[in-house]
């Protein structure tokens, strides 16, 4: 049910290969693109908030930022076949994309599974262990976490 962090970035399929060059500066704000290109997480700016009306390209830019940062921070040795590059990059610089509603649901589900486990009514703990590991990885292992659709919740 829940893919582990190392299994993939969970980026929407249409944005898996999106880069900054794909952003339409004619429709969008070029200054936002320039800020994203120069942003690097630090103690003073550990996170970004992209906000605005629907259709501005916030999700696309978040995914492009994720892809660009992963590419920049997970340099590959020559000879890594094209089809293995996303997997190798994910292992070297783990990123994850999740919608806020899905993240909340994961926490609620983990809480319910934990209660069932404590009461002894959870037969197979596999889902609990998988979900717990994913949430731990998001907290401690992910180098970049993209939380999308915050305004919808």
N, C-alpha and C positions, 0 to 999 in steps of 0.2 A: 504494500500500500504506500509506504513512505520510502522514497529513494534516499539513500544516504548521501551525505555531503560529497563524499569522494566519488559517488556514482555519477554525479552531474551537477550542473549549475542551476538546473530547473528554469533556465531562461525560456520565455515563450519561443516556440519554434520559428516564428517569423523574424525574431530578433537575434537568433543564435550567432549569426555572422555579421551583425551590424557594427559598423565603425563610425567614427566621427565624420568621415567623408560622406556618409549617407544622409547626414542631416541637411534638410533643405533650408538654407539661410535666407532664401527669398520669402518663405512663409513664416519662419521662426526668427528668434532673436539671436543674431550672431554673437552678441556679447555674452550670452549664457554659454554658448559653445566654447568661447575662449576661456571663460572661467572654469568650465569642466576640464578642458585640456590642461590647464595649469594646476588644477587641484590635486593635492596629495594629502591623504589623511595625516593629521598630526594631533598633538595634545590640544592645540588651540582651535583647530577645525577638524574634529574627528568624523563629522558627518555632514551630509548635504540634505537640503530639503528643496525639491523641485515642486513648485506649486503653480496653479493657474487653471484656466478653464479647459475642458476636454478638447482634444485635437491639437494641442500645442506641440506634442512630441515628447512629453515628459517620460513616458515609459521607454520610448525609443532611445532617448538620450541616457536614461539610466542603464539600459542594456549596453549601449555603445560604451559608456564609461566603464562598465564592468568588463567588457571584452578588451578594451584598450588597456586598462590597468592590469588585467591578467596577462595580456601579451607582453607588456612592458616589464612586469615583475617575474615572469616565468620564462626566461630565455631557454631555448631548447638547443641541444647539441645538433650539429648537422647530421642528417641522415634519418631523422625521425619521420616516418611516413606521414603523409598528409592526414590520413584517416585517424591516426593516433594522437595528433597534436592537441585536440581539445581535452582528451583524457589526461595526457601528461601535464598540460597547463593546470587543469583542475587539481591535480595532485600537488603541484608545486605552489600554486597560488589559488586556494579554494575560494570561490565566490558562490553566492546563492541568491536566487530571486524568489520572492514569495509575496502573495497578496496578503494584506493585513488580515482580512477575514479568515483566510486559510491558516495564518499563524495563530490567531486566536483560537480557531477550532482545534489546532494541534495541541495547544495547552489545555483546553477543556477536555479533549479526548484523553490526554495523558493523566490528568487528574482523575477522571472516571476509571481508567484502567488501573491506576494506583489504588484507588478505593477497593476495586474488585480483587486486586492482588492481596491487599491486606486482609480482606474478609475471607480469602481462600476460595473465591468463586470464579477466579480466572484460570481456566484450564491450561491454556497455552500462553506463556508470557512473551511470545515472540513479538507481537505487535507492540507491547509495552516497551520491551528492550530496544526495538528498532526506533520507535518514536522518541524515546528518552535519549538515545545516542544521537539522533539527528538534532534535537534541540540543544544538547550539550555541545555538539560540533558547531552549531550556529553561534552559540555564545562564546566558545573558546577557540575554535579553529578557523572559522571563516575569516578571511582577510577583508572581504567586502560583502555586506548583506544589503540587498536591495528590497525594500518593503514598498510595494506598489498599492495603489488604490486606497490610500489612507483616508481620503475624504469620503469614500463610499460607505464606510462603516459607521 
